[in-house]
Each structure stands twice: as structure tokens, then as C-alpha cells.
């Protein structure tokens, strides 16, 4: 027996920000803003699944 997507409970995305090794507290608005913005940009790239389960982004400045 298989479940379709609508019958499964939708998981809440986990959005965290770590800057120079320290967790940066994010309120729900900022969490959703980051999740939606980054997800939208990544999904627009060729070869990326329509609904990626996890996105890791690292930015290193010299």
C-alpha cells in the first residue's frame, strides 16, 4: 500500500543560519523568507529536483 503526498503530514522546514560558527536566532518570518527565497532560486537551476529535500549553502569570504 502506498501513500500519496497529500495523506502524509507535511514536515515543517528547518531553516538555520550559522555565522562564523555561531547560531543566529531567526524568527519565523525570517526562517520562511530564507527558505522560500533560497528554495526558489535553487529549483530554477537545471538538474535540481522540483522539491529538494535538503539544501546546504555555504558562503566563504576571503
N, C-alpha and C positions, 0 to 999 in steps of 0.2 A: 504494500500500500504506500503510495507516495502522497506527500502533502504539496499543495500548491503554495505559491508565495503568499497569497492573501490569508491563508489559515495560520501561518506561522506568526508569532508575535514579532513585531519589528523591534530590532535592537536599537537602543539609543547610541548614536555615535559618541565615541570617546575622543575628545579633542584636548590635547595638552600642548603646552608651549614650554620649552626648556631653553633658557638663555644663559650661556656661559656656565652650564652645569646646574643652574638653579631653576626650579619650577616657578613659572609665572602664573599666579592665580588668574583665572578667566571667569567672568560672569557668564551666564547662559547666552546672552546676546552675542558676546564676542566669540564664544565657542561655536555657535551656529554660523556666525559670519565667516569665521575662518574655514569651517568645514565646508560650507556651501561654495565659497569662493575658490578654494584650492581644488575641491572635487570637480567643479565646473571646468576649470582650466585643464585639469589632468584628463578628464573624459573627452575633451576636444582633441587630444593628441591621437595620432594613428597608432593602432596596436594596443590601445588600452581598453580593457573591458568596459562595457556600458555601466556596470555597477561594481567598481573595485571594492574589495572587502577591506583593504588596508592601504593607506598611502603614507609613505615616510618621506619627509622632505628635510634636507639638511642644507643650511647655508653657512658657509665658512668665509669669513672675510680675512684678508691678509693684513 
